[in-house]
Amino acid sequence: MSLRLAGGGRAPGNREVSRFFLLAVRGDLSGAGGEATSKEGERSDQKGADGLILVTGGTGFVGGHVVHELRGRDLPVRCLVRDLRRAAKPAAWGCDLAEGDVTDPESLRAAVAGIDTVIHLVAIRQGRREQFQRIMVEGTRDLLTAAKDAGVRRFVHMSALGASEETKDLVPYYGAKWENEQQVQASGIPYVIFRPSFVFGPGGGILPTFVKLARLTPVTPIIGSGRQRIQPIWAEDLAKYFAEAVERDDVVGRLFELGGPDVVSWNEFWERLKRVRGIHRASIHIPVGLMKVNALLTERLPGNVPLTRDLLKMLEHGDNVVSDQAALSTFQLPLLPVDDQLRRAA
């Protein structure tokens, strides 16, 4: 199996590429080498400062940005947290804390007491099929049941761009996200659903790993042809969408696909990343088949890893870009261009 070096030149051997990729997903690249305005919609007169908002997943990467945005608007927030010791930030921001878990229906009933709006962010990217069922499908079902019983008046749900009836059987992640959308729409609770593309931000998500790969590997690994397109959205911009969905009545009952202002191929993404960060590295295209072999190893690493066989299936499936401009025309929020996202990356 041969590797093609973008721009020509000798490609490192399979073992060398595999070693660097495995080191990257383990977060251990230190010895790998050196660096060579808007129109507002109708605001609800029943929501806002008087309506308590429950955020699930509020201590996660996206959740932290959402909670920070809500509190920046002086909106009251309660966070569902599994471990109160990991909730120092939301506590410092003045959030109420509810100890519990989406797999514990009793804790969900306690968490939604007195809640006006639920923002549901909890999801997993990898795991066994039964874990997706228990955490995402059954967890969302139980949260919706508790919310409806408690008289919750709005449910804002984070799905994922790429989830659809067509892809629901591709990987368990898409299947669970698709099922969640059906659950939310059938719940009888007024809802807003967002499907974001790749979410970039400082100090979390996948972007810092990409930066590390570009800085410390001798060549930049690009999976497959690199022609598939993505539309990254900045985490702070995504958080603004969620805050707007809490406060606006004209977006209820709708599903929005979310992306940033720029659509780029993976080839272009890596070139932009290296250019704005002042990194001088060649790129190498790694066959998907080889990456699947690597994924067999990385899937066994503890914690969330950025390379799994399911992720490769999603990458192979096609572009991850929005199909319409409904979010842009409805919310009219200023969005951070991808080059600025890359400059701000940790």
N, C-alpha and C positions, 0 to 999 in steps of 0.2 A: 504494500500500500504506500503510495507516494504522497508527499506533502508539497504544496505549491507555495512558494514564497512570493507574496505580492510585491511587484516591482522587480522581480528577478533576484538571483543570488542563491547561495547554498542554503537549503533548509536544514535545521537541526534534525537529528534522528528522532524516531517515535518515542524512545525511552526518555530522551531529554525533554521533549515537549510535555510528555505525560508528567514527568517529575515537577516541572514548573507549575503546571496547572493544578496538580494535587497540593503543592505547597501553597498556592494562592488561595484555594478554597479552605485550607486549614488556617489561613491567616498567618503563615510562617514563611514570608518571602524575604526576611531581613538578610539572609545570606545568598540571595539569588543574583546579586550583581548590583552595580550602582546605576545612577541615572545616565547613561549616555546623555375721559373717564366715563363712568358707567351709568346706564339708565336703570333705575331701580324698578322692580316689579311691585305689585301690591303687597304691602306689609300687613301681617295679621294683627288685629287689635286684641287678640286673645293670647298671643304668644309673646316671647321676648323676655323682659326682665322678670316677669312674674311666673314664668313657666320653667320648672326644673327640668334639666336635660340629663338623661342617663346616657353615658358613653361606655360601650363595651370595647375592650381593647385599648383603653385610654393610656396605658403605659407602654404601648408598642410604638413602632416607628411612626406610622401614619397617625395613630391615636394621639401621640404627644403633640403633634402639630395641630390637630383638630381641637384638642382641649385648650391649648394655648390661644388659638384664635377665638374660641368661644369666650374664654375669660377676658381676652383683650377687648371684647365687646361688652363686657360686664354682664354676661349671661350666666345664670347659676348652673353649675354642673355637678353631677354625681358620677363618679367613676366606679365601674365594677372591676374589682381587682382580686386576683387570686391570693396575693401576698401583700399585706399592708406595708411590709418593709421595703417593697419595691415601688412604693407610690409616693416617694418624697416630693417629687416635682409637682404632681397635681395637688398634693396637700399644701405645698408652699404657694401655689397659685390660688388657693382658697376653695378648692373643690371638696365636696362631701365625698367620703369613701364608703363603698359598700363591699364588704368582703364576700366573695362568692365566685362562681364559675358557671359557664354556660352548660356544663354537664350536670349541674346540681339544680334541679327545678325549684326546690324550696328557696335557695339563695336568690334565684331570679324573681320569685314572687316578692321577696323582701326588698330587692333592689328597685323594683318598679313602683313601689308604693309612693304615691304623691308625685309621680312623674308625668310631665306633659308631653315630652318628645323623647324618643329613643334614637340614638345614633349607633348602629350596629356595625362594628368593624372586625370582629373576631373571625379569623380564618386560619387555616394551616396550608402550607404549600406542599408539604411532603408527609408521607406516612402511609400506613396500611389503609386499604379501602374502608375497613370498619372504623378507623379513626376519623376519616372524613365524614362517615355516616353519623358517628356519635357526636363529634364536636360541631360540625357545620350544619348538617341536615337536622338532626334531632335537637341540637342546641338552639338553632334558630326557630324551630317549631315550638319548643318550650318557651322561648323568650316571647314569641308572638302571642302565645296563649296567655302568658302572665300579663303581657302588656294590654291585651284586649280586656281581660278581666279587671285590670286596674283602671281602665278608662283612659289609657294613653291616646292622645289625639293626633300623633304623627309619628311615623316610623321612617327613618332615613337609613338606607342600607347601602353598604359598599359591596358591589359585585366586582367583576373584572372584565376588561375589554378582551374579547375572544370567547367569552362564555356565550353559548347559543344552543339552540336545539340541534344544530348541525354538529357541534363539537362536544356535546354532553357525554358522549361515549368515548371520547378520545383519551382523556385522562380523568382520574377521580376528582381532581381540583375543579376542572370545568364542569363536571357532572354535578358536584355539590353546589357550585355557584349558580348553575342553571336552576337546580331544584330550589335553592334559596329564593331566587327571583319569583318562581311560581308560588312559593309559600307566602311571600310578602304581598304579592298582588291579590292573592285569594284570601287574605287575612281579615278583610273588612276594616282595617285601619288605614286612614289616609297615609299615603306613602310617597317617597321619592327614592329612586334607585340610581346610583351612579356606577358606571363601568369605566374606571380609569385605565389608561395604558400604563407603561412602566412609570413608577413613581421614584423620582430622584430627590435627594436632599442630603444635607450635611449630617454626618455622624450616624447614619443608619441606612437601611435598604441595601441595594446592590451596587450603587454607584461607587462607594469607597473601595469595594473590591475591584471594580474595573480600573480605578485610578491606580491601585496598587499593582495590578497586572501590567498596566502601561508603563509604570515607573521602573519596575524591578525585574521584569522578565527580559531576556536578551532579544526576544521578538514578541510581537503582539499576536496572541492566538485569536483567530476569527473562525467561528464554527461554520462549516459548510461554505457556500458561495459568498455569504455576507450580503446578499442582495435583498433579503427580507427587510421590510421597513418597520420602524417603530416611531412613536410620537410621545416622547417622555414629557411628563408633567412635573413641575416642581412641587414638593410636598406642601409648602406654604400656600401655593395657589390652590391645590386640592382642598386644603383646610378651609379656604374661603368659600369654596363651593358648598361645603357641608354647612357652614355657618349661614350662608344665604338660604339654604334649603330649610333651615329651622325657622327663619324669619319671614319667608315669602309664601303667600298663598297661591300665587299663580303658577307654581312649579309642582304642585301636589298632583299625584296620579300619573307622573311621567317618569320615564327612564331616559337618562342622558349618558351618552358616551363622552368621556373626557380625555383630552390630550393637550399637550402644549402647543405652542404656535408653529413648531417646526417638525416636519416629517423627514426622517433620515434613514438611510439603509445602515446596516451594521458596519459596512465598509466605511461609509461616510462618518458614522458615529466615532469609530476608533481614530480616524484621521483628525477629526475635530478635537477629540479629547487630547490627543498628543500635541496638536498645534497650540491650543489655548493653554496647555500646561507646560509648554516649552520642552517637550519630550521628543527625542530623536531616536526612533526605533523603526525597524522594518516590521511589516505585518506578515503573518503566515496563515494560510487557509488550511484548517484541519478538517479532514473528512468526518462527517457525522458518525460514521461507523467506528472510527477510532475514539471519538468522544463518548460513545456509548460504552466502550470498554472502560474508559476512565470513570464514567458515571457509576459503574458497578462497584468501584472502590469508594468514591466520594459519598455515595448513599449510605455507607456504613460509618461515616464519621459522625460524631455527636453534634447535636444542634442542627440549625438550618444551614444547608450548604447551597451554593448557587448553581450546582451542576447535578442534575438527576436525569434519569432516562425520560421521565415525564416532561421535564423542561425541554429536552431535546425534541420530543414529539410536538410540543407546542411551537417551538421555533421552526420546525420543518413544515408545520401546517400552513404557514403563510404570514402575511403582514399583521402587525398589531397597531392599526391606525383607526381613527374614528371614521364612520361611514356617512356622517352628516354634520351639519353645523348648528344643530339645535342648541347645544350648550352655549356656544359663542353668541348666538343671536339672542338667547333668552337672558343669560346672566351678564353678558358684556363686561367681563372681568379682564383687566390687563394681565397677561401671562408672561412669565419669564422665558426668553428665548433659550434654546438649548446651549448655545455657547456660554451664556451667562450661568446656566446651571452647572456646566462643567468647570467654570472658573471658581464657583463657590463650593465645589465639592471638597470634602475633608481630605 
